[in-house]
């Protein structure tokens, strides 16, 4: 694979691991991007460490997931070289080819976007975690694809829409807080799936809009309730570039950061 800026894909040929001489083979453009990403990662890592220290949490209680949406596989490979282990995508049409190009890299893939049932067969080929399970039919489709592929269990999180009312339709992503327990039970009882926890995005509407600290505190309450019935569902996926500190203060175990690592520039195609 080639790119007008990067040249040869940094994962080819051979393993893309530190200590195998891959760094010496980077083009000038690749090296510049590697250094840029490294600088950004240092800033984000410092923010996470400071946020953990502020509330008395150990740094290793929080996993950084770098959301690489709209950015090329070259960036994902460079991130792997910088020690990133968890990456996320929100559209299967972008994620599937990227995951294939990076198949030899030591990466744990997360799917974080709204997922249609016609995409599940593709998603289960590369994703180890789906953060956006928000309806029983999606859980059933994911399970069927997992069982057919004979792959290991798929980790699933219930996506919580904190501004959604009980029984509100599926015209937008997530389930209402009052509906979380039922969906969590469904996932936990479905062969091929593993209930890992809950996920949310700080709402842009409703009483919690503009107040991520309160929003994430509410998610923490929901997560605690889920763990009462499902003790192994310990993942709390919350917080992005602009609000990761508030999420960590509320107990997030995974933060999903894109812009702060990859930057706000025109995405490469």
N, C-alpha and C positions, 0 to 999 in steps of 0.2 A: 504494500500500500504506500502511496506517496501523497504529499500535500504540498501546495505551492510554497508554503512558508517553511515547513519542516524538512522536506525531503523524505528519505526512506523512513518507513515506520520504525520507531526505536525498539520495538519488540522483535524485529526480524533481522537476521536469523538468530537462532539460538536463544537461550534463556535470558530474560531481562532482569538480572539480579545484580545488586552491588557486589563487586568482587570478581565479576566475570569479564571485566574490561569494557562493558557496554558504554560507560561514560566517555571513554576515549573516542568512541565511534560516533558520537552525536555531531550533527551539523552545527554550524554557528547559530542558526535559528533555534534549534532544539536546545542548545546549551543556554541560550538567553532565556527561553521560556522555562527551562528547568530551574534556573536561578530565581526567576520571578515567582514561580510557584513555591519554591522553597522559602522565600522571604515572606510570602503571604501565609504559608503554613505556620511559620514561626510566630507570627502575630496572632493567628487564631489559637494556636496551642497555648500561648501565653494568656489569652483571654479565658480559655477553658480552665487553665490551672489557677488563675486568679479567682475565677468564679467559684471553683471548688473550695479553695482556701477560705474564701469569705464566709462560707456556710459550714465549714468543718468537714467537708467531704474529701476523700482521697481522689487524686487525679484519675486513678485507674477505674473509678466507678463510672466514668463517662466515656463513651465511644464516639469518636468523630466519624461521621459518614459524610464524605465529600460528594455533593450532588453535581454530576458532570454533564447535566442536560445541556444541549445545544453546542457543546464543545467536542472536539474530535477525539478519536481513540488515542491519538498521539499524546494528548494531555493526560489521559488515564494512565498510559504507560509511564509517563514521566512521574506522575504522582506515585505509582507503585515503586519506582526507583527511589523516591523520597521517603518511603516507609509507610505510605497510606495503605491500609488493608481493606477498608470498607468504602464502597462507592455506590451511588444510587442514580437511577434514571426514572423518568416519569412518563416516557412514551416508548412503547415496545418497538415501534418502527425505527427508533434511534438506538434503543438499547440492544436489540438482538444482534445487529451487525457489529456493534462496538464490543459486546461481550465475546463474540466469536473471534474478532481480531485480537482480543486480549486474553484468549483462553489459556495461554501458558503462564499468565501472571498470577501471583498469589493474592487474589482479590476475592472478597466476599461481596456478592451483588445483592442490592436491595432494590425492589421496585416500589416507588413511592407515589405514583400518580393514579388518577382514576382509571380503573381497569374494566374494559368491556369483556364479556364472556367469550367473544370470538378471538380474543388475544391470549387466552390463558394457556393454550397448548404451547405457544411460543415462549411465554414468560417462564413457565416451569422448566424450560430447558437450561436456563442460566441463573435465575434468581433463587437465592436461598431464603429470602425473606420478602414477604409482600406486606407493606405497611397500610394498605388502603382497602382492606376488606370491609365492606359496608352493607352487605345484604346476603341473606342465606343462599340465593341462587348463585352468587359469585363463589361462595365457599364450596358449594356442590360442584361447580364447574372446575374449580381448582383441584379439588379432591379427585375427580374423575381423570383429569389430565395427569396428576401425580401417579395414581395407581396404574394407569395405562403405560406410563413411561418407566415404571418400576424404579424410580429414583427414590432417594430418602425422603422423609417427611419434609413438608414445606412449612417454614415458620410463618405464622400469620399474626397480624395485629389488627385489632378493631379500630377503624378510623372513626374518631368522635368529632361530630360537628357541634361545638359547644353552643352555637346559636340556633340550633335546629329544635323544633318542637316535637314532642312525642307523636309518632304516627305520621309525621310529615313525609311526603312522597320522595321518590328517589331522583327528583329532577336535579339535585346537586349532591355532591359527594359527602359521605359521612353519615353516621347514625346519631340520633338524638341521645343525650346522656341517659334518658330513661330506658332506652332500647339496647344499651350496651350489654347488659347482663345476658339477655336472651341470645344475642348474636355470639357472645363469647361462649356460651354453653353449646351452641350449634357447632362452632369451630372445634371446640375441645372434643366433641362427640363424633366428629367426622373422620373416618379413616383416611390416612394420607396427609392430614393437616396437624400442625402443632400450634396451640395457642401460646403465643409469646408475650402478648401484652396489648398495650393501647398506643394510639398515635393521635396527634391533633396538630392543627395549624391555628395560631392565634386568630380569632375571628375578626372580620372587618365590619361586622354588623352585630346588632343586639347589645345587651347591657355590658358585655365584656369587651366590646370593640375599643381598641386603643389602650387597653390595659392588659398587656400580656402577663404581668405578674399574677393578677387575679385569675386570668384564663388558665394559666398553668397550675395554679393552686387547685382550681376546680378539677383539672385533669388528674391531679395527684389524688384527690378524693375518689374519683372514679377508678383509678388504677388500684387503690387500696381495696375497694369493694370487689373488684375482679379477683384480686389475689386471695380474698377470703374463701372463694370457691375453687380457685385455680392457683395454688401457691407457686407453681412453676412459671406463671405468666408475669415475669418480672420486668420485661422491657417497657420503658416509657419513652416513646419517641416524640420529642418536642423541642422547639427552638431552632431558629435558623440564623442567618448572618446578623440580623438586626436585634434579635432578642434571646440569644443563647444564654446570656447571664441569668435572665429571669427564669428560663426553663431549668437551668441547673439548680438554682436556688429552690425550685419547687420539687426537685427530685428526678429530673430527666436522666435517663441512663444513656440515651443516644440523642445527639444533636445533628441536624441535617444542614450542612453549610455548603453553599455554592458560591455566591458572589464574592464573599470575603476571601476565598481561596483562589478562585479562577479569574476574578476581576470582572469589571463591567466594560467589556469591549465588544465590538462586533463579532458574533460567533463565526467560527470558520465552518465552511461547508465543503 
